[in-house]
Amino acid sequence: MEERESKKETFSDKVWSFFSSIKLAIVVFSLIALTSIVGTILEQNAAPEVNMRVLSHLVGINAAPMMYRILNAMDFMNMYRSWWFLSLLALFAANLLVCSIDRFPGIWKIVKAPAAPMPPEAFRGAQIKAEVKFAGKGQPADVAREAFKKIGFVPHEHSSGDEVQIYTQKHAWSRLGVYITHVSIIVIMVGAVAGKWFGFKGVLSLPEGETATVAYRDQQMGSQAQADAQQRLMDLLEATNSNLPQLASALNVSQSQLAGIMKSLGIYPLGFALRCDNFNVDFYGDTDQPKAYKSKLTVIDDGKEVLTKQIEVNKPLKYKGVTVYQSSYGQLDNFNNGVAILDAKGPGGASETMRLKIGESIKMPGTGATVKLVDFNPALAFDESGRPYAYAHMMNNPAVEVQINSGDTKAYKWILKRYPQTWSLGDGSILKLKEFWGVQYTGLQVRRDPGVWIVYLGCLMLGLGLFVAFFMSHRRIWVRIVNEKGGAKAIIAASANKNRYAFERQIEKLKAHLAEGGK
Amino acid sequence: MNSSQFFGISTIAYMVAMAIYITYIAFKKKGIGVTATTVATIGFACQTIAIILRGVQLHQVMGAGSSLLRALPITNLYESLIFFVWCLMLGYLIIERRYQNRSFGAFVTPIAALALLFIEISGASNPGFKEIEPLVPALQSNWLLAHVTLSFISYSMFALSFSTGLMYLIVSTHKNEPAYVFWTVGLGIIITVLAAMGIDWFRYKELGLTSENFVKSYLFRSTFRSDSGAVQAFSVLLAGLVITGVWYFGAGLKKVIEGFGMSAATLDEITYKGIAIGFPIFTLGGLIFGAIWADQAWGVYWSWDPKEVWSLITWLVYAFYLHARLLRGWRGHKIAVVSVMGFVSVICTYLVVNLLLSGLHSYGNGQ
């Protein structure tokens, strides 16, 4: 940051002083902040009509299409991944690094320098000055040493002629706090880049009972050609049963080339198979307030089931460097493959678990009545005329309609999972709906990020660096012991590079110890 | 008594305390000052009880066995604004003790009052939106406590330095200076926006909207966005008059604040202290803890969500403040303007993002 004194600046000097200039810092700071604001107003990665609406609000309906074209050409609709925004971040990192390197030697000298006595004439110019008479019985030098120790400093001593000087310093290294902070930001950026480079972030919609070996990129493919290529590769994957070595040899490429192709097309092999055994939403009491989204997942590695875990939001599954997060869910359109899981119990008998699809029948234990599953509703409610309808798009209140045939009588009845009073069939037997399985899918976020630990290391450094930079200070104290007619007195000089207020209170304590020491 | 009654008492106490603090400045009688502090402390105590009671209720709603750490009632706009006021008053009462100066209260209690007023006129306290709601799955994490409390502590530190920074500008600028225009126009805009929001609130409160829908669809519909062109023109004219008025009579406000008996240097010092404490807390609690939590809940520690971007902008503004002050030795108007801009960015991060922009942080509007 300082002006460089050389007469002839070489090219590399010029580059260096460009990157270390405070002007660059200000320009980059402002550009990042200002362009970021635009990126929060325009929704990122949204459908064109969303931002057209935003723009018509802002600039009027006539100017909006033009504005949209301009902003779109400048990548503002996906700006945080655009080349110019990433360049700004890179410039920011370079500026930070060069500025720190530029200033580091000067600070390092101060940090390394051992505590040293101060020439008597310099005492007048000190940041904090004080004088105090030794009123206690002790030897002034002993008292001063004790006083230093009492406020937590290690005393050093220097005598010249008849004058003794006690001096000390503490936390010189705290001047490095600001460098730890600056470096930590670069570490975080390195971690982020490493994660992008060596890892992936994909999504996976997994219906109950199904298995997947790859996740997909969240965003839409850029071009139709890419989308087609992705589809072809997915078909091939299916054809080879996700056997990557086999697929590589079929395509006549090496395995690492295949990995590169897959990544560029937004297909990420997990390295194992993942099966969704079950998905469920828990609600608070009888309300429709979701309490938990739960997916029971099984990891199948090398043909063997190695791990089964129930994941929730905030409770992901980790296996072989891949983390699987609960992120969304949904319902399939077709209920015909769904299986109702029912507990059937005859009068006085034990309960039996039954599984049946729509159209299938079972015999109730005990009574021998036939129960046929005729309908399913994910969120049952009845309208004014008593007709059933689904009040929500999700499985908020699953219910099945059964036809009960006992003897000649035929009756229809809705059985609701949430309400036990609907489980009784009237003849003493009970049919409890435990679940309707196979019609929901779980939306998973799947990630491999080897850089995340570097990011966390950077965060730790950032926290520590800021603590040191703001709450610790390099404190120095010098005390000259001068003999006068009325007794000895201490002339104090002290300095702290920040938090002077707290340091002054410490000096007040030192003064009290000096005045009363040895009493 | 239940939590809303205690909230009611604390709101009244803060309003009364505001009036007494202002009276105290006018008369400088110690008795008045002590009364102001007492009333503010009572308000703070009632608010503390109310927050605890609400936490207990939330814990009951969440059901047996739920973590006590997650029963902190800061899960919607209403609760978070109240928590913000609580942090602000706590910070103020500590500073009052430490600096033994009560005049400052006349500037902090109005911020508390404004926040409480905002709760009303933004519809955050409409029936249906201030009820205790159990936590949605994404919020069920122990990071909630660390992330949200530290964020709000830093917000209130920034609010303190905003108020001292603004006071600094008021006492140290003269009519022909740019910084004078900056604070008078800024204050004029704040008054205009709040007044316009107040009118909308009176007109549309029957609709019982959420704050988000109210702001998105009805904000300024009675004034600047009215269907009638005449009303629009009149509103703009009136706003212009208000802003010009603040600019013209700004010197009067200067006299009032000079009466606080705080030197410009002290104001500058407190502004810096507020930021020096708020910045590391914001970095740790807001950015780092937020990133760790997002990583756990969504599998992305940073997703350029509007809330995250605005936090980053806020962070950059305050980082700029610190570098300009410590490295370039900026003092006076320039640095005070930066501290005010920083808080404008905080307001954007906290309110504008939640009310106007979409994103992951819309206070539990689904998964």
Interface residues (C-beta under 8 A of the other chain):
Chain A: M1 I22 A25 I26 F29 I32 A33 S36 I37 G39 T40 I41 E43 Q44 Y80 A192 K201 Y284 G285 Q289 P290 K291 A292 Y293 E312 V313 N314 P316 T323 Y325 Q326 S327 S328 Q445 V446 R447 V452 V455 Y456 C459 L462 G463 L466 F467 A469 F470 F471
Chain B: V61 M62 G63 E133 P134 V136 P137 A138 Q140 S141 A276 I277 F279 P280 T283 L284 I288 A291 I292 D295 Q296 A297 W298 G299 V300 Y301 W302 W304 P306 V309 W310 L312 I313 L316 V317 A319 F320 H323 L327 R328 V353 L357 S358 Q367
